[in-house]
Amino acid sequence: MPRDIDTALLRAFLAVVETGSVTSAARLLNLTQAAVSQQIKRLEELFGSPLFERAHKRLVLAPAGERLILNAERLVALNDETWGLMTTPHFEGEVRLGVPCDIVASYMPPILKRFNAVWPRVRVSLSCGESVNLLAELAAGKIDLTFTTETGCGAEGETLHTDRLVWVGLPGGDAHTRDPLPISVGGPTCMFRPAVLEALRRCGRDWRIVCEISNMEAIFATISAGLAIAPMLRATVPAQFIALGTASGLPQLPEFRINLYAPKTTTNDIARELASHIRHEFRARFGGEDGAGTRVSAPLAPMAAGGGRQNGQVRTGA
């Protein structure tokens, strides 16, 4: 006899997989942690199979959980598409979003994925570059809204999240021990560059630049080859690299803000909708309130493009 599957249960399952913990999934779904745990339990009872297994205080996806993921994503996506089709305004067109190169891979996939599920007829065009250039594009009307990474926040912006800049190197590498210190940083207008060079000057560390271009692939290449270390926001450090602490003899770097600039006077309804969606995504993931000046201290663990799964493990902590 056919049985119906509650999409709310599937949504809870996918939220745990994506965010990496029951606590973060609860924030994303605006539910209590107990409610999310109960939904997972109900889904396991429905299928008669455990979806997660516990190993060393971690939740590990069970074989049934791995089998469920793809179809669960399809069912939830179809549910959201149908709901949007029947209940929301018929938005069509294009919105132009600016994103700094250093955060696009870590932050944008889940944001764009869920926005596209709700507004499948809206085309999001990304403009990637350095924050100062993106602000210039916004002022010139070439983009509709933009993210920036800055030590502060302009009068027209709002801080969505705060993260610390860290030194990043190759596991087992020795680039950080060399003198002069080989570093890879962005170009002259990169927001990270003056903070990094000032930190090195203050500690009296001699340095030389290996790569000075705001292209993450080029910077990653120099790290992977063991030729240099580079500054990155802690939450954006790829899994193949490590953050080097002060024990490595490197100076501490400052915190940076991830800001959103969305002109309040815009007549682009789609841009306003995307800005609202972005605020909700950051609030759900990091906590805090919407609006200017939001500051959240809990960092997001680096995610692969496919979500929060890493080697089949899901974190159970906050």
N, C-alpha and C positions, 0 to 999 in steps of 0.2 A: 504494500500500500504506500503511495507517495506521501512524503512528509514535507511540510513547508519549513524553510530555514529562516529564522528571524535575522534580518540584515543588521540589526543593532548588535547582535552577538558577533557577527562576522567583523563588524566595524571595530569592536573592542579588541578582537584577536589581532587585526591588522595594526591597530594603534600600538599595541604592546610590541609587536614585531618591529614596527617602524621606529618608535622612540627609544626602544631598548629597556623600558622598565614599566611596571604597572603604575607607578606613581606619575611618570611623565604622560603615560597614556590617559590617566584620569584627568590630568590638566587639559590635555588636548581635546578630550570629549566633554569637558565640563561636568565630570562625574566624580564621585568619591572613589578612593582606592578600593574600598570594600565592594562597591558596585561593579567595578571593572573585574575584580577577582571573581565575583559571583557570575558575571556574564561568561567568563572563560569556563567556569565550572559547568554552567548550563550547556554550553556548546560541546564540551567533552562528554557530558551525559547524553546529549542528543546523538552524537556519533558513536558513542560507546568506546571511545579511544582517547587516551591522553594526548593532548596537543603539545604539552611541554613536559620535560623531565628536569628534575633538580639535580645539579652536580656541582659540588664545591660552592654552595650558597648561590648558585646561578641557575637561571632557567635556561634549559637547552631545548631547542625545538625537537620534538619527537618525530618519527617518520610520518605519522598522521598529520602533524602540523606542517611539515614540508609539503605534503601532498595537497594540503588545503589552500596554501597561499595563493596560487595562480587563480583558481576558481573564485576564491573569496574576493580577490581584487576585481574580477570581472563582474561579480554580482553586485558589489557595493558601487562600482562605477556606473553600472546600468541603472541601479536604484537612484543614484544622485542625478544622473542625466535625465531620467524620467521626471523626477521631482522638479528639477530646474525647468524643464520644458513646460510643465503644467502650472507652475506657481510663481515664476519670477518674470521680471520684465524681459522683453525680447531684445537684449543687447547684441548688437553686431558692430563690427568695425575693428579698429586697431588702437592699441595703447603702446606708447614707446617708453620703456623702462631702462634707466641707467643703473648699472651694477659695477662696482670696482672688481677688477680681475681677481683680486685675492680672496673674495668671498663668494663668487658666483657658483663654484662647484660644491661648496659646503652647505650653502643656505638655500639656493634657488630651486633645486629639483622638487622637493616636497611642496613648496609654495606654488610653483607653476603647475604642478600636477593637479593639485586640488582646485586651483582657480580654473583650469581648463575643464575639469569635470563639471563645474557649475556653469561656466560660460563657454561652451564649446565653439560658439560662433565668433568669439572675440580672439583676434590675433595679437599676441604679445610679441613685440619686437624688442630685442635686447641690444643695448649699446654698452659695451664693456670698455673700461679705460680707467684712468686715474681720477680720484675724487675731484680734484680741482678742475679737470677738463669736463667732467660730467656736470658740475655746477655751472660751468660756462655754457654747456649745451642746453641746460635747463633754462638759463636766463635768456638764451637766444631763441627759445621755443622749438628747439630741435628734438627734445624729449619731453614727456609729460610729467614724469616724476623720477626721482633717483635716490638710490642708496649712496652713502658716503662712509668712509672710515676716517675719523678725525679724533684728535685729542679732546676737542670741545664740540660745541654744536652751535651753528648759526641761528640767528633770530627766527628764520623761516623754517627751521628744521625741528625734528623731534627725535630723541634718542630712544631706540628700540632695545638695545642691548649693549653691555659694556664687557669687554674682554681684554686680557693682558697680551701684549706683544711679547713673544718668546723667541729665543734663538733656536734654530732647527738645524739638525745635522744628520748624518748617516750613522745608523747603529754600528758601533765598533770603529767608526772613523776617527781620525786624529786632526782634522782640519782646524778644530777649535784650539789646538795646542800650538799651532804654528805662529811664527813671528816674522813679519807682520801677519796679522789675522786676515785670512782670505774671506771676503764677504760678497754676497750677491744681494743687491738691493734694486729698487725701482729707479727710474730715471730722475732727472732734476726736480720734477714736480710731484714726485711720489710723497705722500703724506708720512710714510714710515721713515723715509731717508733722513730728514733732519733730526728726528728723535734718536735714531740709531747712532748717527755720527756724533751727536752731542754726548750720548752715554759713553761712547768709546773715548772721547776727549776727556771727559770728567775722570775716568779711571786711568788715564794715561796709557791706554793700549794703542799701539801702532797697528794700522790696518792698510789693506790694499783691496781694491774692488776688482772682482773677477768678472762679474756680470752686472750691468746697470741698465736694465731694460725692464719695463713693467709687463713682462710676459712670464706667466707662471711655468710654462713648459721649459723655457730656457733656464729659469732659476732652479726648477726641479732637476734639470739635467746636470747642473754644476754640483748640486748636493749629492745626487746619485753616484756621480763619478768621484766623490770624495775630494772635490776641488775647493769647496767653500761651504760656509754655513750661511743661513739667511734668516731674517726676521719674518715671523708670521703670527697671526692671531692664534691663540692656543687652540680654539675650536676648529681651526682650519688645517691643522697639521695632518698631512696624509699618513696612513697607517704604516707606510714603508720607512718613515722617518721618525726621529725622536726629538722631544723638546729638551734642550740643554739648560740645566739650572745653574745657579750661581756657584755651585760646587765645581763646575767646569772652568771656573776662573773668568767667567764672562759677566759683564755688568747687567744689572736688572734693567729691563725696558719698561716704559710706561704703559698704562692702560689706554685703550682706544675705544671710541664709541662707534657703534654702527647706527648711523642716523638715516632718517627718511625725510626727504624734502618733497612735499606734495603741495603745490600752490593752492591755497584755499579759494582763490578767485577763478580757478579753471572752470571752463564750461564743458569740459569733457567728462560726461557722466561715467564712462568706462574707467577713466583714470581715478576718479573718486572711489569707485567700487574696488579697484585693485588696491588702492591705498588702505581702504578699510579691511580688505582681506589680509594684507600684509601685517597690519597691526594685530589682527586677531591671531594670526599664525605665531607671531613672536610672543604675544601674551600667553597663548596656550602652551607654547614650548618652554618658556622661561619663567612664567608667572608674572606678577606685576600688573599695572593698569595701563590702558591705552592712553596716549597723549604725550605731549612734550615732556621731556625730562625723565622719562622712564629709565630706571637704572636697575639692572638685575645682576646679581653676583653669581648665580649658579651657571656654570658653563655647560654647553652642549658637547657631548662626546662627538668626535668626528664621525661622519656617516658616509657610507658608500652611496653611490647614486641610486641604488635600489632600496635604500632605507637603512634601518638601524641594525640589521643582521650582520654579524661578523663571525665567520666560522661557525654559524649555526647557534651562537649563544645570544641570550637576551639578558641584559642586566636587570636585577630586581630592585635595585636601590633607586633613590631620587635622581 
